């Protein structure tokens, strides 16, 4: 992240055995343990919450989207 300190500010530490991430800011290296991921839906909710906190809601959504299909007809 460009602003690691900001991202770290939105993460809540969890000591149940999740992934540990580190970042350097303010002249120090900081670490935080994330909650363990026990399902795809949990991971999606975690990422949606983080994106909402970072005010980038459009980056990730649990809502399905239809793929863009351009003009598929071939010229005559």
C-alpha positions as a LaTeX table, in Angstrom:
\begin{tabular}{lrrr}
\hline
Residue & $x$ (\AA) & $y$ (\AA) & $z$ (\AA) \\
\hline
Unk1 & 0.00 & 0.00 & 0.00 \\
Unk2 & 1.14 & 3.52 & $-0.64$ \\
Unk3 & $-0.09$ & 4.47 & 2.84 \\
Unk4 & 0.76 & 1.38 & 4.91 \\
Unk5 & 0.01 & 3.17 & 8.16 \\
Unk6 & $-3.54$ & 3.94 & 7.02 \\
Unk7 & $-4.19$ & 0.33 & 5.98 \\
Unk8 & $-2.76$ & $-1.01$ & 9.25 \\
Unk9 & $-5.06$ & 1.37 & 11.14 \\
Unk10 & $-8.10$ & $-0.43$ & 9.74 \\
Unk11 & $-6.86$ & $-3.96$ & 10.51 \\
Unk12 & $-7.84$ & $-5.55$ & 13.80 \\
Unk13 & $-5.27$ & $-7.91$ & 15.37 \\
Unk14 & $-6.36$ & $-11.49$ & 15.87 \\
Unk15 & $-4.29$ & $-14.10$ & 17.67 \\
Unk16 & $-6.05$ & $-17.27$ & 16.54 \\
Unk17 & $-3.40$ & $-18.34$ & 14.05 \\
Unk18 & $-4.04$ & $-16.29$ & 10.90 \\
Unk19 & $-1.49$ & $-14.89$ & 8.49 \\
Unk20 & 1.04 & $-12.35$ & 9.82 \\
Unk21 & 1.72 & $-9.31$ & 7.67 \\
Unk22 & 4.37 & $-6.65$ & 8.17 \\
Unk23 & 4.92 & $-3.15$ & 6.88 \\
Unk24 & 7.39 & $-0.37$ & 7.55 \\
Unk25 & 6.23 & 3.12 & 8.45 \\
Unk26 & 7.16 & 5.79 & 10.98 \\
Unk27 & 10.73 & 4.45 & 10.89 \\
Unk28 & 9.72 & 1.07 & 12.32 \\
Unk29 & 8.57 & $-2.34$ & 11.11 \\
Unk30 & 5.06 & $-3.21$ & 12.27 \\
Unk31 & 3.41 & $-6.65$ & 12.28 \\
Unk32 & $-0.16$ & $-7.75$ & 12.71 \\
Unk33 & $-1.75$ & $-11.18$ & 12.74 \\
Unk34 & $-4.96$ & $-11.43$ & 10.74 \\
Unk35 & $-7.87$ & $-13.70$ & 11.61 \\
Unk36 & $-7.64$ & $-17.24$ & 10.20 \\
Unk37 & $-9.57$ & $-17.75$ & 6.98 \\
Unk38 & $-11.90$ & $-20.71$ & 7.36 \\
Unk39 & $-14.08$ & $-20.15$ & 4.30 \\
Unk40 & $-14.26$ & $-18.23$ & 1.05 \\
Unk41 & $-17.24$ & $-16.25$ & 2.34 \\
Unk42 & $-15.26$ & $-15.18$ & 5.43 \\
Unk43 & $-12.38$ & $-13.98$ & 3.23 \\
Unk44 & $-14.79$ & $-12.07$ & 1.01 \\
Unk45 & $-16.50$ & $-10.38$ & 3.98 \\
Unk46 & $-13.08$ & $-9.45$ & 5.44 \\
Unk47 & $-11.97$ & $-7.89$ & 2.14 \\
Unk48 & $-15.30$ & $-6.11$ & 1.62 \\
Unk49 & $-15.05$ & $-4.59$ & 5.11 \\
Unk50 & $-11.46$ & $-3.48$ & 4.49 \\
Unk51 & $-12.36$ & $-1.95$ & 1.12 \\
Unk52 & $-15.30$ & $-0.13$ & 2.71 \\
Unk53 & $-13.01$ & 1.22 & 5.46 \\
Unk54 & $-10.54$ & 2.43 & 2.83 \\
Unk55 & $-13.40$ & 4.06 & 0.89 \\
Unk56 & $-12.78$ & 1.91 & $-2.18$ \\
Unk57 & $-16.09$ & 0.01 & $-2.18$ \\
Unk58 & $-16.06$ & $-0.37$ & $-5.96$ \\
Unk59 & $-12.84$ & $-2.39$ & $-5.83$ \\
Unk60 & $-14.53$ & $-5.55$ & $-4.56$ \\
Unk61 & $-18.11$ & $-6.76$ & $-4.37$ \\
Unk62 & $-19.83$ & $-10.00$ & $-3.48$ \\
Unk63 & $-22.47$ & $-9.19$ & $-6.07$ \\
Unk64 & $-22.16$ & $-11.11$ & $-9.34$ \\
Unk65 & $-21.45$ & $-9.17$ & $-12.47$ \\
Unk66 & $-22.08$ & $-9.99$ & $-16.08$ \\
Unk67 & $-19.05$ & $-10.10$ & $-18.30$ \\
Unk68 & $-18.78$ & $-7.54$ & $-21.06$ \\
Unk69 & $-19.50$ & $-8.96$ & $-24.45$ \\
Unk70 & $-18.61$ & $-6.70$ & $-27.32$ \\
Unk71 & $-19.89$ & $-7.10$ & $-30.84$ \\
Unk72 & $-19.45$ & $-10.81$ & $-31.55$ \\
Unk73 & $-20.85$ & $-10.79$ & $-35.06$ \\
Unk74 & $-18.30$ & $-11.18$ & $-37.82$ \\
Unk75 & $-18.27$ & $-8.83$ & $-40.79$ \\
Unk76 & $-20.07$ & $-10.12$ & $-43.91$ \\
\hline
\end{tabular}
